[in-house]
Amino acid sequence: MNVLEVTSPAQAKEFLDMAVRLYKDEKNWIRPLDEDIEGLFHPEKNKLFRKGAKAKRWLLKNDKNKTIGRVAAFTNPKWKDKQPTGGMGFFECVNDQEAAFLLFDTAKAWLEEQGMEAMDGPINFGERDKWWGLLVEGFTPPNYNMNWNFRYYKDLFENYGFQVYFKQFTYMRYVKESKFDPKFHKRADLTINDPDYTYRYLKKTELESKFPEYFVAVYNKAWAKHMGKSLSIREAQMMLKKLKPVVDPRLIYFGFYKGEPISFFISIPELNQIFRKVNGKLDIWGKLKFLYYKNFNPPNKMLGLVFGVVPDHQGKGVESAMVKKYYEMAKLPNFNYETIEMNWIGDFSPKMMRVCEQLNASIYKTHHTYRYLFDREKPFERHRIFE
């Protein structure tokens, strides 16, 4: 077997194409958009390179020069931990432990050269909301920008010595399901019956004028501490610009107290239900296909992106009220969505897990983010718990 670094356009294409061949008989796999993966490894598209991040990719060839595996490794100055920790991801491999171990060794060796003392994987060369974690339970079609892999990958990782750093749960709920715990209604009515609280989705005319302001106001109080950074209005505007082609205003839902935003529930249509039709290519033909299916055969699944309540209003029933009021809209005949999946909630966030359970959502998929310590004598620690 021979490991080759990806250094040419032809090898970069092979990095994408080998996965297509590997999963050609797997009906649950959905081919990612080529540009979503390839763009991560180009400095002009991935701003992490401008901040000192580094990345390498490799292909694994067998004795007949056939590609049987791939892997990438990366460093990111933003990742802070007890020891310098790099990442590995975009791993694909035939069911061969020797081949998999050679790919893991390649990533490990390069990361050691960069001064790393551990590697997490499989993870993304970017934000956590994409390509993060190994699927271990719930082998249904993946949501957009989420990993799907063969079941045997779990054994390849764990036999090498990777240990579970944290688990990621995707919760699912039937949108029109009216069954709630009696305590849920009691909590929800605490604020629903209070005229100072209101809950509604944003009108189309408010998306550009108000969404960035409202989103930043809630996010920076509810999420910035956990995510390690706050958002600016400009960043929220850029996020909206990216979402605009697919956004459904009914899925942009806010709670207000005396007119000030205090909570949000941001979802989008589940795009992989459309992207599975374009075969990884968002060229002119792919875009035409996308527009056709978006308008004439739209997704019936929602993907929950983020749910948050500012600290001053947590524990007052706002979470339950948001869902109860949303359900009143969802049960209308013209609301075409049947299910919602909420990506992803780490087991280090029991508070968010409890929120999902209170909504009668159940764990539908489980991913593992693994960590491998290069010093095999060093004690392993799991991700700290957020309370």
Secondary structure, 3 states (H helix, E strand, C coil): CEEEECCCHHHHHHHHHHHHHHCCCCCCCCCCCHHHHHHHHCCCCCHHHHHCCEEEEEEEECCCCCEEEEEEEEECCCCCCCCCEEEEEEEEECCCHHHHHHHHHHHHHHHHHCCCCEEEECCCCCCCCCCCCEEEECCCCCCCCCCCCCCCHHHHHHHHCCEEEEEEEEEEEECCCCCCCHHHHHHHHHHHCCCCEEEEECCHHHHHHHHHHHHHHHHHHHCHHHHCCCCCHHHHHHHHHHHCCCCCHHHEEEEEECCEEEEEEEEEECCHHHHCCCCCCCCHHHHHHHHHHHHHCCCCEEEEEEEEECHHHCCCCHHHHHHHHHHHHHCCCCCCCCEEEEEEEECCCHHHHHHHHHCCCEEEEEEEEEEEECCCCCCCCCCCCCC
